[in-house]
Amino acid sequence: MALKRPSFLPSLDDLEQQAQARSAQRGRPGSHFDHPTAKNVFIAVLVITVVAHVVGGIVFVLIGH
C-alpha cells in the first residue's frame, strides 16, 4: 500500500523548477555567500570572536599574566 502525498506539499515538478530557478540566480561575482543570512551570521561570529580576544587580552594584561 503506497502512501498518499499530502495535498499541502508541493509536487516534485514544482520543487525541481524552484531548484532550477535558485541555481540560475547567482550572487555577485567574487561573493562567497549565496545566502544573505549566512553572510550576516558569519560577520556576527567574526565580530564576537575579535571582541572576545581583545577583551581577553586586556584582562590578561591587567591581571599580569
C-alpha positions in Angstrom: 0.0 0.0 0.0 1.6 3.3 -1.1 1.3 6.3 1.0 -0.6 9.3 -0.5 1.2 12.6 -0.6 -0.5 15.3 1.5 -2.1 18.0 -0.6 -0.3 20.9 1.1 3.1 19.7 -0.1 4.4 20.9 -3.4 4.8 18.4 -6.2 8.2 17.1 -7.3 7.9 19.0 -10.5 7.4 22.3 -8.6 10.3 21.5 -6.3 12.5 20.8 -9.3 11.5 24.1 -11.0 12.2 26.0 -7.8 15.7 24.4 -7.5 16.5 25.3 -11.1 15.4 28.8 -10.6 17.5 29.2 -7.5 20.6 27.7 -9.2 20.1 30.1 -12.1 20.3 33.0 -9.7 23.9 33.6 -8.6 25.3 36.1 -6.3 27.7 38.8 -7.2 30.9 37.6 -8.9 33.5 37.1 -6.2 31.0 36.7 -3.4 31.4 33.5 -1.3 27.9 33.7 0.2 24.8 32.7 -1.7 22.5 33.4 1.3 22.4 36.8 3.0 21.6 35.3 6.4 24.8 33.1 6.2 26.8 36.2 5.5 25.3 38.1 8.5 25.9 35.1 10.8 29.5 34.9 9.6 30.1 38.6 10.2 28.4 38.4 13.7 30.6 35.5 14.8 33.7 37.2 13.4 32.9 40.4 15.4 32.2 38.5 18.6 35.4 36.5 18.2 37.5 39.6 17.7 35.9 41.4 20.6 36.3 38.4 22.9 40.0 38.2 22.0 40.6 41.9 22.6 38.7 41.8 26.0 40.6 38.7 27.0 43.9 40.3 26.1 43.1 43.4 28.2 42.1 41.2 31.1 45.4 39.2 30.9 47.4 42.5 30.8 45.5 43.8 33.9 46.0 40.5 35.8 49.6 40.4 34.8 50.0 37.0 33.1 
